[in-house]
Amino acid sequence: MRRTLPLFLLTAPFLAGPFLSAPFLAAPLAAAPIAAPAIEGPSPPAATPERPVPIPVIPLTRVVPKGEARGIAFFSYLYPDCASQGPVVARILEPARHGSVTFADIESFPRYAAGSPLAACVAKKVPGLRMTYETQDGFEGVDSFRILTIHPDGTGAEYAVKVWVR
């Protein structure tokens, strides 16, 4: 059986621009959704008021220089004309053990694969939410945390984030 992820966009800034390859990037269309990459495995149980459909968990790995703060992801939710569908909200589900995570509303350039219906949006700054990770003084190694993003259309995604501090 195949199941699909809800539609969302994650881009990540690197210095002045984004850097995240787009294998799992997808975004909603105003009328008809675009199918996100399929995940092989058993279908989730049918949603009921007592048992909603589970939120997908997406792994995200980044590298941050020791003793620095870095923007490690940029979240936005766009229409095909690159207009924002609304703000993305983020919640920390499990805090980082060796650093801190903050979020800020900014405008940045999203990143989409060349074949994406939203590929033209990579040349436009769009509103979104930047996630910044700052290491503890003296820490070097792997840190991890979990966040939940809630999209303007009521969908969401959970991210299992690993940060390599070097």
TIVO-2410 file (N, C-alpha, C; in nm, 3 decimals):
# residues 166
REC num residu      c1      c2      c3 atome chaine
REC   1      M   0.083  -0.118   0.000     N      A
REC   1      M   0.000   0.000   0.000    CA      A
REC   1      M   0.087   0.124   0.000     C      A
REC   2      R   0.036   0.230  -0.056     N      A
REC   2      R   0.110   0.356  -0.060    CA      A
REC   2      R   0.028   0.462   0.011     C      A
REC   3      R   0.098   0.549   0.081     N      A
REC   3      R   0.030   0.664   0.141    CA      A
REC   3      R   0.112   0.787   0.107     C      A
REC   4      T   0.051   0.903   0.111     N      A
REC   4      T   0.122   1.024   0.075    CA      A
REC   4      T   0.129   1.118   0.194     C      A
REC   5      L   0.230   1.202   0.194     N      A
REC   5      L   0.246   1.303   0.298    CA      A
REC   5      L   0.156   1.421   0.269     C      A
REC   6      P   0.119   1.501   0.369     N      A
REC   6      P   0.047   1.624   0.340    CA      A
REC   6      P   0.140   1.717   0.263     C      A
REC   7      L   0.083   1.813   0.200     N      A
REC   7      L   0.161   1.900   0.115    CA      A
REC   7      L   0.220   2.015   0.195     C      A
REC   8      F   0.348   2.043   0.176     N      A
REC   8      F   0.415   2.149   0.250    CA      A
REC   8      F   0.541   2.190   0.176     C      A
REC   9      L   0.606   2.293   0.228     N      A
REC   9      L   0.731   2.339   0.170    CA      A
REC   9      L   0.830   2.363   0.282     C      A
REC  10      L   0.948   2.313   0.262     N      A
REC  10      L   1.058   2.341   0.354    CA      A
REC  10      L   1.175   2.382   0.269     C      A
REC  11      T   1.231   2.497   0.299     N      A
REC  11      T   1.355   2.537   0.236    CA      A
REC  11      T   1.449   2.579   0.346     C      A
REC  12      A   1.577   2.580   0.317     N      A
REC  12      A   1.673   2.611   0.422    CA      A
REC  12      A   1.775   2.711   0.371     C      A
REC  13      P   1.794   2.822   0.442     N      A
REC  13      P   1.892   2.919   0.396    CA      A
REC  13      P   2.034   2.877   0.431     C      A
REC  14      F   2.126   2.909   0.346     N      A
REC  14      F   2.268   2.886   0.371    CA      A
REC  14      F   2.337   3.016   0.339     C      A
REC  15      L   2.391   3.080   0.441     N      A
REC  15      L   2.448   3.213   0.427    CA      A
REC  15      L   2.342   3.304   0.368     C      A
REC  16      A   2.358   3.348   0.243     N      A
REC  16      A   2.262   3.442   0.185    CA      A
REC  16      A   2.151   3.371   0.110     C      A
REC  17      G   2.158   3.241   0.093     N      A
REC  17      G   2.057   3.174   0.012    CA      A
REC  17      G   2.020   3.039   0.068     C      A
REC  18      P   1.918   2.976   0.008     N      A
REC  18      P   1.872   2.847   0.056    CA      A
REC  18      P   1.959   2.732   0.006     C      A
REC  19      F   1.952   2.618   0.074     N      A
REC  19      F   2.021   2.498   0.027    CA      A
REC  19      F   1.948   2.375   0.077     C      A
REC  20      L   1.855   2.326   0.010     N      A
REC  20      L   1.792   2.200   0.047    CA      A
REC  20      L   1.746   2.138  -0.082     C      A
REC  21      S   1.796   2.020  -0.112     N      A
REC  21      S   1.750   1.956  -0.233    CA      A
REC  21      S   1.603   1.925  -0.217     C      A
REC  22      A   1.536   1.910  -0.325     N      A
REC  22      A   1.391   1.908  -0.322    CA      A
REC  22      A   1.325   1.773  -0.335     C      A
REC  23      P   1.384   1.661  -0.294     N      A
REC  23      P   1.314   1.535  -0.315    CA      A
REC  23      P   1.181   1.526  -0.243     C      A
REC  24      F   1.169   1.583  -0.126     N      A
REC  24      F   1.041   1.572  -0.056    CA      A
REC  24      F   0.968   1.704  -0.050     C      A
REC  25      L   1.007   1.800  -0.132     N      A
REC  25      L   0.939   1.929  -0.132    CA      A
REC  25      L   0.817   1.922  -0.221     C      A
REC  26      A   0.709   1.969  -0.171     N      A
REC  26      A   0.585   1.979  -0.248    CA      A
REC  26      A   0.508   2.094  -0.189     C      A
REC  27      A   0.413   2.144  -0.259     N      A
REC  27      A   0.331   2.253  -0.206    CA      A
REC  27      A   0.192   2.240  -0.263     C      A
REC  28      P   0.095   2.297  -0.194     N      A
REC  28      P  -0.043   2.282  -0.237    CA      A
REC  28      P  -0.076   2.373  -0.352     C      A
REC  29      L  -0.167   2.331  -0.435     N      A
REC  29      L  -0.226   2.417  -0.536    CA      A
REC  29      L  -0.357   2.470  -0.479     C      A
REC  30      A  -0.405   2.579  -0.532     N      A
REC  30      A  -0.526   2.641  -0.479    CA      A
REC  30      A  -0.645   2.547  -0.490     C      A
REC  31      A  -0.660   2.478  -0.604     N      A
REC  31      A  -0.778   2.395  -0.623    CA      A
REC  31      A  -0.748   2.247  -0.611     C      A
REC  32      A  -0.645   2.203  -0.681     N      A
REC  32      A  -0.614   2.060  -0.682    CA      A
REC  32      A  -0.475   2.038  -0.624     C      A
REC  33      P  -0.463   1.956  -0.521     N      A
REC  33      P  -0.332   1.934  -0.461    CA      A
REC  33      P  -0.240   1.855  -0.552     C      A
REC  34      I  -0.110   1.879  -0.533     N      A
REC  34      I  -0.006   1.804  -0.603    CA      A
REC  34      I   0.029   1.686  -0.514     C      A
REC  35      A   0.046   1.570  -0.571     N      A
REC  35      A   0.081   1.453  -0.489    CA      A
REC  35      A   0.224   1.467  -0.440     C      A
REC  36      A   0.243   1.450  -0.311     N      A
REC  36      A   0.376   1.448  -0.252    CA      A
REC  36      A   0.436   1.311  -0.276     C      A
REC  37      P   0.567   1.297  -0.258     N      A
REC  37      P   0.628   1.166  -0.277    CA      A
REC  37      P   0.561   1.061  -0.189     C      A
REC  38      A   0.543   0.945  -0.246     N      A
REC  38      A   0.477   0.837  -0.173    CA      A
REC  38      A   0.574   0.772  -0.076     C      A
REC  39      I   0.521   0.722   0.034     N      A
REC  39      I   0.598   0.649   0.133    CA      A
REC  39      I   0.549   0.506   0.130     C      A
REC  40      E   0.642   0.415   0.110     N      A
REC  40      E   0.605   0.274   0.107    CA      A
REC  40      E   0.580   0.225   0.250     C      A
REC  41      G   0.487   0.136   0.263     N      A
REC  41      G   0.461   0.079   0.393    CA      A
REC  41      G   0.313   0.063   0.414     C      A
REC  42      P   0.275   0.016   0.531     N      A
REC  42      P   0.133  -0.005   0.556    CA      A
REC  42      P   0.058   0.127   0.561     C      A
REC  43      S  -0.066   0.122   0.517     N      A
REC  43      S  -0.149   0.241   0.523    CA      A
REC  43      S  -0.183   0.272   0.668     C      A
REC  44      P  -0.192   0.402   0.701     N      A
REC  44      P  -0.231   0.435   0.838    CA      A
REC  44      P  -0.376   0.395   0.860     C      A
REC  45      P  -0.414   0.373   0.985     N      A
REC  45      P  -0.552   0.338   1.012    CA      A
REC  45      P  -0.644   0.453   0.972     C      A
REC  46      A  -0.767   0.421   0.941     N      A
REC  46      A  -0.863   0.524   0.903    CA      A
REC  46      A  -0.880   0.624   1.018     C      A
REC  47      A  -0.894   0.749   0.982     N      A
REC  47      A  -0.910   0.854   1.084    CA      A
REC  47      A  -1.050   0.845   1.145     C      A
REC  48      T  -1.055   0.862   1.274     N      A
REC  48      T  -1.181   0.872   1.346    CA      A
REC  48      T  -1.164   0.986   1.447     C      A
REC  49      P  -1.273   1.037   1.504     N      A
REC  49      P  -1.256   1.142   1.604    CA      A
REC  49      P  -1.167   1.098   1.721     C      A
REC  50      E  -1.168   0.969   1.754     N      A
REC  50      E  -1.088   0.919   1.864    CA      A
REC  50      E  -0.943   0.894   1.823     C      A
REC  51      R  -0.919   0.874   1.692     N      A
REC  51      R  -0.786   0.841   1.644    CA      A
REC  51      R  -0.761   0.912   1.511     C      A
REC  52      P  -0.708   1.036   1.516     N      A
REC  52      P  -0.682   1.108   1.391    CA      A
REC  52      P  -0.566   1.046   1.314     C      A
REC  53      V  -0.556   1.079   1.186     N      A
REC  53      V  -0.445   1.032   1.103    CA      A
REC  53      V  -0.316   1.089   1.160     C      A
REC  54      P  -0.211   1.006   1.173     N      A
REC  54      P  -0.085   1.055   1.231    CA      A
REC  54      P  -0.019   1.161   1.143     C      A
REC  55      I   0.053   1.252   1.207     N      A
REC  55      I   0.128   1.355   1.138    CA      A
REC  55      I   0.260   1.292   1.093     C      A
REC  56      P   0.301   1.315   0.967     N      A
REC  56      P   0.427   1.256   0.921    CA      A
REC  56      P   0.547   1.313   0.995     C      A
REC  57      V   0.649   1.229   1.015     N      A
REC  57      V   0.774   1.272   1.077    CA      A
REC  57      V   0.882   1.272   0.968     C      A
REC  58      I   0.947   1.387   0.951     N      A
REC  58      I   1.046   1.406   0.845    CA      A
REC  58      I   1.183   1.426   0.908     C      A
REC  59      P   1.282   1.345   0.871     N      A
REC  59      P   1.417   1.367   0.924    CA      A
REC  59      P   1.481   1.489   0.858     C      A
REC  60      L   1.555   1.567   0.936     N      A
REC  60      L   1.623   1.686   0.885    CA      A
REC  60      L   1.759   1.692   0.953     C      A
REC  61      T   1.867   1.693   0.876     N      A
REC  61      T   2.002   1.696   0.930    CA      A
REC  61      T   2.074   1.820   0.881     C      A
REC  62      R   2.143   1.889   0.971     N      A
REC  62      R   2.217   2.010   0.937    CA      A
REC  62      R   2.352   2.007   1.007     C      A
REC  63      V   2.445   2.091   0.960     N      A
REC  63      V   2.576   2.108   1.021    CA      A
REC  63      V   2.590   2.255   1.059     C      A
REC  64      V   2.632   2.279   1.184     N      A
REC  64      V   2.648   2.416   1.235    CA      A
REC  64      V   2.788   2.429   1.293     C      A
REC  65      P   2.859   2.539   1.261     N      A
REC  65      P   2.991   2.559   1.320    CA      A
REC  65      P   2.983   2.575   1.473     C      A
REC  66      K   3.080   2.519   1.540     N      A
REC  66      K   3.089   2.526   1.686    CA      A
REC  66      K   3.086   2.672   1.732     C      A
REC  67      G   3.006   2.701   1.833     N      A
REC  67      G   2.998   2.834   1.892    CA      A
REC  67      G   2.921   2.937   1.811     C      A
REC  68      E   2.844   2.895   1.712     N      A
REC  68      E   2.772   2.989   1.626    CA      A
REC  68      E   2.623   2.963   1.624     C      A
REC  69      A   2.550   3.065   1.583     N      A
REC  69      A   2.407   3.052   1.555    CA      A
REC  69      A   2.392   3.051   1.403     C      A
REC  70      R   2.306   2.963   1.351     N      A
REC  70      R   2.283   2.953   1.207    CA      A
REC  70      R   2.136   2.930   1.178     C      A
REC  71      G   2.088   2.997   1.073     N      A
REC  71      G   1.956   2.965   1.020    CA      A
REC  71      G   1.966   2.831   0.951     C      A
REC  72      I   1.890   2.733   0.995     N      A
REC  72      I   1.904   2.598   0.940    CA      A
REC  72      I   1.783   2.553   0.858     C      A
REC  73      A   1.675   2.629   0.858     N      A
REC  73      A   1.559   2.593   0.775    CA      A
REC  73      A   1.471   2.715   0.756     C      A
REC  74      F   1.397   2.714   0.647     N      A
REC  74      F   1.301   2.819   0.615    CA      A
REC  74      F   1.173   2.751   0.570     C      A
REC  75      F   1.062   2.779   0.637     N      A
REC  75      F   0.934   2.717   0.609    CA      A
REC  75      F   0.840   2.820   0.548     C      A
REC  76      S   0.777   2.786   0.435     N      A
REC  76      S   0.674   2.871   0.378    CA      A
REC  76      S   0.570   2.782   0.311     C      A
REC  77      Y   0.456   2.838   0.279     N      A
REC  77      Y   0.346   2.763   0.220    CA      A
REC  77      Y   0.289   2.850   0.110     C      A
REC  78      L   0.306   2.809  -0.016     N      A
REC  78      L   0.280   2.897  -0.129    CA      A
REC  78      L   0.172   2.847  -0.223     C      A
REC  79      Y   0.108   2.945  -0.292     N      A
REC  79      Y   0.021   2.917  -0.405    CA      A
REC  79      Y   0.108   2.906  -0.530     C      A
REC  80      P   0.055   2.854  -0.641     N      A
REC  80      P   0.135   2.843  -0.764    CA      A
REC  80      P   0.189   2.976  -0.817     C      A
REC  81      D   0.124   3.088  -0.783     N      A
REC  81      D   0.175   3.219  -0.827    CA      A
REC  81      D   0.280   3.274  -0.730     C      A
REC  82      C   0.325   3.193  -0.636     N      A
REC  82      C   0.427   3.225  -0.536    CA      A
REC  82      C   0.376   3.314  -0.423     C      A
REC  83      A   0.250   3.344  -0.419     N      A
REC  83      A   0.193   3.419  -0.308    CA      A
REC  83      A   0.180   3.325  -0.188     C      A
REC  84      S   0.199   3.381  -0.071     N      A
REC  84      S   0.189   3.302   0.052    CA      A
REC  84      S   0.044   3.266   0.081     C      A
REC  85      Q   0.022   3.143   0.126     N      A
REC  85      Q  -0.112   3.102   0.168    CA      A
REC  85      Q  -0.140   3.147   0.311     C      A
REC  86      G  -0.037   3.191   0.381     N      A
REC  86      G  -0.052   3.236   0.519    CA      A
REC  86      G   0.069   3.193   0.600     C      A
REC  87      P   0.071   3.231   0.727     N      A
REC  87      P   0.188   3.201   0.809    CA      A
REC  87      P   0.196   3.053   0.848     C      A
REC  88      V   0.319   3.007   0.862     N      A
REC  88      V   0.348   2.874   0.916    CA      A
REC  88      V   0.380   2.894   1.064     C      A
REC  89      V   0.322   2.811   1.148     N      A
REC  89      V   0.345   2.818   1.292    CA      A
REC  89      V   0.432   2.699   1.332     C      A
REC  90      A   0.527   2.721   1.420     N      A
REC  90      A   0.615   2.612   1.465    CA      A
REC  90      A   0.608   2.599   1.616     C      A
REC  91      R   0.616   2.476   1.661     N      A
REC  91      R   0.619   2.444   1.804    CA      A
REC  91      R   0.736   2.350   1.829     C      A
REC  92      I   0.807   2.373   1.938     N      A
REC  92      I   0.914   2.281   1.979    CA      A
REC  92      I   0.851   2.170   2.061     C      A
REC  93      L   0.861   2.048   2.013     N      A
REC  93      L   0.806   1.932   2.083    CA      A
REC  93      L   0.906   1.874   2.181     C      A
REC  94      E   1.033   1.875   2.143     N      A
REC  94      E   1.142   1.826   2.228    CA      A
REC  94      E   1.259   1.921   2.209     C      A
REC  95      P   1.300   1.992   2.313     N      A
REC  95      P   1.406   2.093   2.297    CA      A
REC  95      P   1.543   2.032   2.270     C      A
REC  96      A   1.629   2.113   2.212     N      A
REC  96      A   1.769   2.073   2.190    CA      A
REC  96      A   1.838   2.061   2.326     C      A
REC  97      R   1.928   1.965   2.340     N      A
REC  97      R   1.997   1.944   2.468    CA      A
REC  97      R   2.124   2.028   2.480     C      A
REC  98      H   2.182   2.067   2.366     N      A
REC  98      H   2.312   2.135   2.369    CA      A
REC  98      H   2.310   2.267   2.293     C      A
REC  99      G   2.193   2.325   2.281     N      A
REC  99      G   2.180   2.451   2.209    CA      A
REC  99      G   2.039   2.503   2.223     C      A
REC 100      S   2.009   2.608   2.149     N      A
REC 100      S   1.873   2.665   2.153    CA      A
REC 100      S   1.820   2.679   2.011     C      A
REC 101      V   1.689   2.676   2.000     N      A
REC 101      V   1.620   2.687   1.872    CA      A
REC 101      V   1.525   2.805   1.881     C      A
REC 102      T   1.531   2.894   1.782     N      A
REC 102      T   1.439   3.008   1.776    CA      A
REC 102      T   1.378   3.015   1.637     C      A
REC 103      F   1.266   3.087   1.628     N      A
REC 103      F   1.195   3.105   1.501    CA      A
REC 103      F   1.172   3.254   1.480     C      A
REC 104      A   1.181   3.299   1.354     N      A
REC 104      A   1.157   3.439   1.320    CA      A
REC 104      A   1.085   3.448   1.186     C      A
REC 105      D   0.987   3.536   1.178     N      A
REC 105      D   0.919   3.563   1.052    CA      A
REC 105      D   1.010   3.650   0.966     C      A
REC 106      I   1.044   3.602   0.847     N      A
REC 106      I   1.133   3.676   0.755    CA      A
REC 106      I   1.083   3.656   0.612     C      A
REC 107      E   1.148   3.722   0.519     N      A
REC 107      E   1.131   3.693   0.376    CA      A
REC 107      E   1.260   3.634   0.326     C      A
REC 108      S   1.250   3.526   0.247     N      A
REC 108      S   1.368   3.461   0.192    CA      A
REC 108      S   1.331   3.394   0.061     C      A
REC 109      F   1.430   3.339  -0.006     N      A
REC 109      F   1.409   3.270  -0.133    CA      A
REC 109      F   1.383   3.122  -0.106     C      A
REC 110      P   1.269   3.068  -0.150     N      A
REC 110      P   1.244   2.924  -0.134    CA      A
REC 110      P   1.327   2.848  -0.236     C      A
REC 111      R   1.331   2.718  -0.221     N      A
REC 111      R   1.406   2.635  -0.316    CA      A
REC 111      R   1.318   2.518  -0.359     C      A
REC 112      Y   1.301   2.506  -0.489     N      A
REC 112      Y   1.223   2.397  -0.548    CA      A
REC 112      Y   1.305   2.332  -0.658     C      A
REC 113      A   1.278   2.207  -0.686     N      A
REC 113      A   1.342   2.136  -0.796    CA      A
REC 113      A   1.294   2.196  -0.928     C      A
REC 114      A   1.375   2.183  -1.031     N      A
REC 114      A   1.344   2.241  -1.162    CA      A
REC 114      A   1.208   2.193  -1.215     C      A
REC 115      G   1.169   2.072  -1.189     N      A
REC 115      G   1.043   2.019  -1.240    CA      A
REC 115      G   0.921   2.052  -1.156     C      A
REC 116      S   0.939   2.118  -1.044     N      A
REC 116      S   0.827   2.150  -0.955    CA      A
REC 116      S   0.737   2.257  -1.017     C      A
REC 117      P   0.606   2.248  -0.993     N      A
REC 117      P   0.516   2.354  -1.038    CA      A
REC 117      P   0.550   2.489  -0.974     C      A
REC 118      L   0.626   2.488  -0.865     N      A
REC 118      L   0.663   2.611  -0.797    CA      A
REC 118      L   0.807   2.652  -0.825     C      A
REC 119      A   0.870   2.595  -0.926     N      A
REC 119      A   1.010   2.623  -0.957    CA      A
REC 119      A   1.035   2.772  -0.982     C      A
REC 120      A   0.938   2.843  -1.038     N      A
REC 120      A   0.955   2.987  -1.064    CA      A
REC 120      A   0.967   3.066  -0.935     C      A
REC 121      C   0.922   3.012  -0.825     N      A
REC 121      C   0.925   3.084  -0.697    CA      A
REC 121      C   1.066   3.098  -0.640     C      A
REC 122      V   1.163   3.022  -0.688     N      A
REC 122      V   1.299   3.030  -0.633    CA      A
REC 122      V   1.363   3.166  -0.659     C      A
REC 123      A   1.311   3.241  -0.753     N      A
REC 123      A   1.366   3.373  -0.785    CA      A
REC 123      A   1.296   3.486  -0.710     C      A
REC 124      K   1.202   3.451  -0.624     N      A
REC 124      K   1.124   3.553  -0.552    CA      A
REC 124      K   1.137   3.535  -0.402     C      A
REC 125      K   1.155   3.647  -0.331     N      A
REC 125      K   1.150   3.641  -0.185    CA      A
REC 125      K   1.004   3.623  -0.144     C      A
REC 126      V   0.984   3.533  -0.049     N      A
REC 126      V   0.848   3.508   0.001    CA      A
REC 126      V   0.850   3.511   0.153     C      A
REC 127      P   0.737   3.542   0.215     N      A
REC 127      P   0.733   3.539   0.361    CA      A
REC 127      P   0.735   3.396   0.413     C      A
REC 128      G   0.800   3.379   0.525     N      A
REC 128      G   0.807   3.246   0.585    CA      A
REC 128      G   0.863   3.253   0.725     C      A
REC 129      L   0.899   3.138   0.775     N      A
REC 129      L   0.947   3.124   0.912    CA      A
REC 129      L   1.086   3.063   0.911     C      A
REC 130      R   1.185   3.138   0.961     N      A
REC 130      R   1.323   3.087   0.967    CA      A
REC 130      R   1.345   3.021   1.102     C      A
REC 131      M   1.407   2.902   1.100     N      A
REC 131      M   1.446   2.832   1.221    CA      A
REC 131      M   1.597   2.849   1.238     C      A
REC 132      T   1.638   2.897   1.356     N      A
REC 132      T   1.780   2.918   1.386    CA      A
REC 132      T   1.819   2.830   1.503     C      A
REC 133      Y   1.937   2.767   1.489     N      A
REC 133      Y   1.994   2.686   1.596    CA      A
REC 133      Y   2.120   2.754   1.644     C      A
REC 134      E   2.136   2.768   1.776     N      A
REC 134      E   2.257   2.825   1.835    CA      A
REC 134      E   2.317   2.725   1.931     C      A
REC 135      T   2.447   2.695   1.914     N      A
REC 135      T   2.512   2.594   1.999    CA      A
REC 135      T   2.545   2.651   2.136     C      A
REC 136      Q   2.553   2.561   2.233     N      A
REC 136      Q   2.605   2.596   2.365    CA      A
REC 136      Q   2.754   2.623   2.354     C      A
REC 137      D   2.805   2.713   2.436     N      A
REC 137      D   2.949   2.739   2.438    CA      A
REC 137      D   3.025   2.609   2.467     C      A
REC 138      G   3.123   2.580   2.384     N      A
REC 138      G   3.210   2.465   2.407    CA      A
REC 138      G   3.156   2.332   2.359     C      A
REC 139      F   3.031   2.325   2.314     N      A
REC 139      F   2.976   2.196   2.271    CA      A
REC 139      F   3.022   2.163   2.130     C      A
REC 140      E   3.059   2.037   2.111     N      A
REC 140      E   3.090   1.983   1.979    CA      A
REC 140      E   3.037   1.840   1.977     C      A
REC 141      G   2.961   1.807   1.875     N      A
REC 141      G   2.900   1.674   1.866    CA      A
REC 141      G   2.766   1.683   1.797     C      A
REC 142      V   2.678   1.588   1.827     N      A
REC 142      V   2.546   1.582   1.764    CA      A
REC 142      V   2.440   1.623   1.865     C      A
REC 143      D   2.356   1.716   1.826     N      A
REC 143      D   2.242   1.756   1.907    CA      A
REC 143      D   2.116   1.718   1.829     C      A
REC 144      S   2.004   1.707   1.897     N      A
REC 144      S   1.880   1.675   1.829    CA      A
REC 144      S   1.763   1.742   1.900     C      A
REC 145      F   1.658   1.764   1.823     N      A
REC 145      F   1.533   1.818   1.877    CA      A
REC 145      F   1.421   1.785   1.780     C      A
REC 146      R   1.298   1.807   1.823     N      A
REC 146      R   1.180   1.779   1.740    CA      A
REC 146      R   1.092   1.903   1.737     C      A
REC 147      I   1.042   1.934   1.617     N      A
REC 147      I   0.949   2.045   1.603    CA      A
REC 147      I   0.825   2.001   1.527     C      A
REC 148      L   0.720   2.078   1.540     N      A
REC 148      L   0.597   2.058   1.466    CA      A
REC 148      L   0.570   2.186   1.389     C      A
REC 149      T   0.544   2.175   1.259     N      A
REC 149      T   0.500   2.291   1.182    CA      A
REC 149      T   0.352   2.274   1.150     C      A
REC 150      I   0.280   2.382   1.163     N      A
REC 150      I   0.136   2.383   1.133    CA      A
REC 150      I   0.117   2.480   1.018     C      A
REC 151      H   0.060   2.431   0.910     N      A
REC 151      H   0.046   2.507   0.787    CA      A
REC 151      H  -0.087   2.583   0.783     C      A
REC 152      P  -0.098   2.685   0.698     N      A
REC 152      P  -0.219   2.766   0.694    CA      A
REC 152      P  -0.346   2.688   0.662     C      A
REC 153      D  -0.334   2.575   0.593     N      A
REC 153      D  -0.453   2.497   0.558    CA      A
REC 153      D  -0.488   2.392   0.665     C      A
REC 154      G  -0.418   2.393   0.777     N      A
REC 154      G  -0.449   2.299   0.885    CA      A
REC 154      G  -0.370   2.170   0.880     C      A
REC 155      T  -0.287   2.149   0.779     N      A
REC 155      T  -0.201   2.031   0.776    CA      A
REC 155      T  -0.078   2.061   0.860     C      A
REC 156      G   0.002   1.960   0.885     N      A
REC 156      G   0.122   1.981   0.964    CA      A
REC 156      G   0.224   1.874   0.935     C      A
REC 157      A   0.344   1.896   0.985     N      A
REC 157      A   0.452   1.799   0.973    CA      A
REC 157      A   0.540   1.809   1.096     C      A
REC 158      E   0.591   1.696   1.139     N      A
REC 158      E   0.684   1.693   1.251    CA      A
REC 158      E   0.823   1.667   1.193     C      A
REC 159      Y   0.923   1.736   1.246     N      A
REC 159      Y   1.061   1.720   1.200    CA      A
REC 159      Y   1.146   1.667   1.314     C      A
REC 160      A   1.219   1.560   1.286     N      A
REC 160      A   1.319   1.506   1.377    CA      A
REC 160      A   1.452   1.565   1.330     C      A
REC 161      V   1.501   1.666   1.399     N      A
REC 161      V   1.618   1.741   1.354    CA      A
REC 161      V   1.744   1.694   1.426     C      A
REC 162      K   1.849   1.666   1.349     N      A
REC 162      K   1.981   1.637   1.404    CA      A
REC 162      K   2.074   1.746   1.357     C      A
REC 163      V   2.151   1.802   1.450     N      A
REC 163      V   2.247   1.907   1.416    CA      A
REC 163      V   2.385   1.857   1.454     C      A
REC 164      W   2.474   1.852   1.355     N      A
REC 164      W   2.614   1.817   1.377    CA      A
REC 164      W   2.687   1.948   1.406     C      A
REC 165      V   2.737   1.961   1.527     N      A
REC 165      V   2.811   2.082   1.566    CA      A
REC 165      V   2.959   2.050   1.550     C      A
REC 166      R   3.027   2.121   1.461     N      A
REC 166      R   3.169   2.095   1.430    CA      A
REC 166      R   3.252   2.219   1.448     C      A
***
